[in-house]
Amino acid sequence: MVGKAVRENDKVGMFGFRVRAGEFEIEINGSREEVLRTVDELPGLMVKVRGAFEGLKPKEAMKVTVRAEPSKAQTEEKVIAQNLPKIAPTDNCSEAILRVLESDWGKWRPRTVNELKEVLKANGMSFPGRILSGTLMGLVRKGVVRRWNTNAGYVYILAEKEVLGV
């Protein structure tokens, strides 16, 4: 485990515990007793979490060639090689982000702010970094987008919709 942090939440009686092991991070919140009980079960939970993520692999491999001074043609070739999604233009930053994350490119793995910015730029939409970050945080607060911290920085992906059992 790389690190762990324990904190008291703003709500009275709420307790939180976060564990990061490699690229995986788990946050447990609840009453102090519930969290401590769950911590006792943490080794088994970590095995289950790793197992759940083992099946997630990229759909395709990408070969990247790095050159000292790329020409304009090489830069365009790199954009094509990355298979960036084509989305309909919009002036609404929130709408643009959702269109990118709903694409196949945005669904198969969480994306960084820089990756999202690159796709938007490739589609002729340029939002300032501050606007993009603020919009992403708004979508996270609404529960539309999930966010977590990785070695590459924060990453974003669409939140899964709950399916109601019948």
Secondary structure as a PSIPRED ss2 file (coil, helix, strand):
# PSIPRED VFORMAT (PSIPRED V4.0)

   1 M C   1.000  0.000  0.000
   2 V C   1.000  0.000  0.000
   3 G E   0.000  0.000  1.000
   4 K E   0.000  0.000  1.000
   5 A E   0.000  0.000  1.000
   6 V E   0.000  0.000  1.000
   7 R E   0.000  0.000  1.000
   8 E E   0.000  0.000  1.000
   9 N C   1.000  0.000  0.000
  10 D C   1.000  0.000  0.000
  11 K C   1.000  0.000  0.000
  12 V C   1.000  0.000  0.000
  13 G C   1.000  0.000  0.000
  14 M E   0.000  0.000  1.000
  15 F E   0.000  0.000  1.000
  16 G E   0.000  0.000  1.000
  17 F E   0.000  0.000  1.000
  18 R E   0.000  0.000  1.000
  19 V E   0.000  0.000  1.000
  20 R E   0.000  0.000  1.000
  21 A E   0.000  0.000  1.000
  22 G C   1.000  0.000  0.000
  23 E C   1.000  0.000  0.000
  24 F E   0.000  0.000  1.000
  25 E E   0.000  0.000  1.000
  26 I E   0.000  0.000  1.000
  27 E E   0.000  0.000  1.000
  28 I E   0.000  0.000  1.000
  29 N E   0.000  0.000  1.000
  30 G E   0.000  0.000  1.000
  31 S E   0.000  0.000  1.000
  32 R H   0.000  1.000  0.000
  33 E H   0.000  1.000  0.000
  34 E H   0.000  1.000  0.000
  35 V H   0.000  1.000  0.000
  36 L H   0.000  1.000  0.000
  37 R H   0.000  1.000  0.000
  38 T H   0.000  1.000  0.000
  39 V H   0.000  1.000  0.000
  40 D H   0.000  1.000  0.000
  41 E C   1.000  0.000  0.000
  42 L H   0.000  1.000  0.000
  43 P H   0.000  1.000  0.000
  44 G H   0.000  1.000  0.000
  45 L H   0.000  1.000  0.000
  46 M H   0.000  1.000  0.000
  47 V H   0.000  1.000  0.000
  48 K H   0.000  1.000  0.000
  49 V H   0.000  1.000  0.000
  50 R H   0.000  1.000  0.000
  51 G H   0.000  1.000  0.000
  52 A H   0.000  1.000  0.000
  53 F H   0.000  1.000  0.000
  54 E H   0.000  1.000  0.000
  55 G C   1.000  0.000  0.000
  56 L C   1.000  0.000  0.000
  57 K C   1.000  0.000  0.000
  58 P C   1.000  0.000  0.000
  59 K C   1.000  0.000  0.000
  60 E C   1.000  0.000  0.000
  61 A C   1.000  0.000  0.000
  62 M C   1.000  0.000  0.000
  63 K C   1.000  0.000  0.000
  64 V C   1.000  0.000  0.000
  65 T C   1.000  0.000  0.000
  66 V C   1.000  0.000  0.000
  67 R C   1.000  0.000  0.000
  68 A C   1.000  0.000  0.000
  69 E C   1.000  0.000  0.000
  70 P C   1.000  0.000  0.000
  71 S C   1.000  0.000  0.000
  72 K H   0.000  1.000  0.000
  73 A H   0.000  1.000  0.000
  74 Q H   0.000  1.000  0.000
  75 T H   0.000  1.000  0.000
  76 E H   0.000  1.000  0.000
  77 E H   0.000  1.000  0.000
  78 K H   0.000  1.000  0.000
  79 V H   0.000  1.000  0.000
  80 I H   0.000  1.000  0.000
  81 A H   0.000  1.000  0.000
  82 Q C   1.000  0.000  0.000
  83 N C   1.000  0.000  0.000
  84 L C   1.000  0.000  0.000
  85 P C   1.000  0.000  0.000
  86 K C   1.000  0.000  0.000
  87 I C   1.000  0.000  0.000
  88 A C   1.000  0.000  0.000
  89 P C   1.000  0.000  0.000
  90 T C   1.000  0.000  0.000
  91 D C   1.000  0.000  0.000
  92 N C   1.000  0.000  0.000
  93 C H   0.000  1.000  0.000
  94 S H   0.000  1.000  0.000
  95 E H   0.000  1.000  0.000
  96 A H   0.000  1.000  0.000
  97 I H   0.000  1.000  0.000
  98 L H   0.000  1.000  0.000
  99 R H   0.000  1.000  0.000
 100 V H   0.000  1.000  0.000
 101 L H   0.000  1.000  0.000
 102 E H   0.000  1.000  0.000
 103 S C   1.000  0.000  0.000
 104 D H   0.000  1.000  0.000
 105 W H   0.000  1.000  0.000
 106 G H   0.000  1.000  0.000
 107 K H   0.000  1.000  0.000
 108 W C   1.000  0.000  0.000
 109 R C   1.000  0.000  0.000
 110 P C   1.000  0.000  0.000
 111 R E   0.000  0.000  1.000
 112 T E   0.000  0.000  1.000
 113 V H   0.000  1.000  0.000
 114 N H   0.000  1.000  0.000
 115 E H   0.000  1.000  0.000
 116 L H   0.000  1.000  0.000
 117 K H   0.000  1.000  0.000
 118 E H   0.000  1.000  0.000
 119 V H   0.000  1.000  0.000
 120 L H   0.000  1.000  0.000
 121 K H   0.000  1.000  0.000
 122 A H   0.000  1.000  0.000
 123 N C   1.000  0.000  0.000
 124 G C   1.000  0.000  0.000
 125 M C   1.000  0.000  0.000
 126 S C   1.000  0.000  0.000
 127 F C   1.000  0.000  0.000
 128 P C   1.000  0.000  0.000
 129 G H   0.000  1.000  0.000
 130 R H   0.000  1.000  0.000
 131 I H   0.000  1.000  0.000
 132 L H   0.000  1.000  0.000
 133 S H   0.000  1.000  0.000
 134 G H   0.000  1.000  0.000
 135 T H   0.000  1.000  0.000
 136 L H   0.000  1.000  0.000
 137 M H   0.000  1.000  0.000
 138 G H   0.000  1.000  0.000
 139 L H   0.000  1.000  0.000
 140 V H   0.000  1.000  0.000
 141 R H   0.000  1.000  0.000
 142 K H   0.000  1.000  0.000
 143 G C   1.000  0.000  0.000
 144 V C   1.000  0.000  0.000
 145 V E   0.000  0.000  1.000
 146 R E   0.000  0.000  1.000
 147 R E   0.000  0.000  1.000
 148 W E   0.000  0.000  1.000
 149 N E   0.000  0.000  1.000
 150 T E   0.000  0.000  1.000
 151 N C   1.000  0.000  0.000
 152 A C   1.000  0.000  0.000
 153 G E   0.000  0.000  1.000
 154 Y E   0.000  0.000  1.000
 155 V E   0.000  0.000  1.000
 156 Y E   0.000  0.000  1.000
 157 I E   0.000  0.000  1.000
 158 L E   0.000  0.000  1.000
 159 A C   1.000  0.000  0.000
 160 E C   1.000  0.000  0.000
 161 K C   1.000  0.000  0.000
 162 E C   1.000  0.000  0.000
 163 V C   1.000  0.000  0.000
 164 L C   1.000  0.000  0.000
 165 G C   1.000  0.000  0.000
 166 V C   1.000  0.000  0.000
